[in-house]
Amino acid sequence: MNETVLEARNIVKRYGHVTAVAGADFDLRAGEVLAVIGDNGAGKSSLIKVLSGDVIPDAGEVLLEGQPVQFRSPHDAQKAGIETVYQDLAMAPALDIATNLFLGREVRRKGPLGSVLRMLDVKEMRSRSRKQMDELGITTLQSITQPVDSLSGGQRQTVAVARAAAFGRKVVIMDEPTAALGVRESKGVLDLIKRISATGIPVVLISHDIPAVFEVADRIHIHRLGRRAAVVRPQDHSMNEVVGIMTGALPAPTAQNDTVSS
């Protein structure tokens, strides 16, 4: 749990005269769920976009497993093993679950049928999809041949998370995965996040849902005014204290053990 998989040092990102990220630090450990919280405008979204390759920083460095990396696009991050689940889920509603799991990474048939005619190997994609769902313990889907537009919001989120887990060899990032979900569906997604981290893949959870954060996170990265204010453990602080640090009503704790302040 102490091995750092993904880290960022002194990240700066400006949009014209506005500095969204002002020398921010970040670190993610192997097998953990790290929640990232902060008020609107705190710069957490821009920081996460740097880590996922969606934004190129103006200064600072990102390291993956101790090696400096420069992501110029989300595709670069994906190739490095970092998958991100955005709020819009990026799915094709008319297509089935298996096809959506391999969207943009379709499996072609072997031989000239795949290389020349570019025919999809639907059977193989469905087989791999079933295996992925079984490995993650997903039992809420009737069939991987269901079209996505027939699924509930929680089921769609489950498919998006399963897709990220299938291809996120190093890191899975989730942006507000329980937003607009009911209590039961939210619990299902949070349980899935726990199962992913239990496989050894660390998860970054960006969320405004503080009770959900306390339920699933091993550590909480608190972002304020463009930089990391502190990293705390849920068992060491109450929800009110964490919100107080996030809003500036309480000072950041002194750095010690697993608690970090900047």
Buried (B, 14 or more C-beta within 10 A) or exposed (E): EEEBBBBBBBBBBBEEEEBBBBBBBBBBBBBBBBBBBBBEEBBBBBBBBBBBBBBEBBEBEBBBBEEEBEBEEBEBBBEBBBBBBBBEBEBEEEBBBBBBBBBEEBBBBEEEEBEEEEBBBBEBBBBBBBEBBEEBEBEBBEEBEBBBEEBEBBBBBBBBBBBBBBBBEBBBBBBBBBEEBEEEBBBBBBBBBEBBBEEEBBBBBBBEBBEBBBBBBBBBBBBBBBBBBBBBEBEBBEEEBBBBBBEEEBEBBEEEEBBBBB
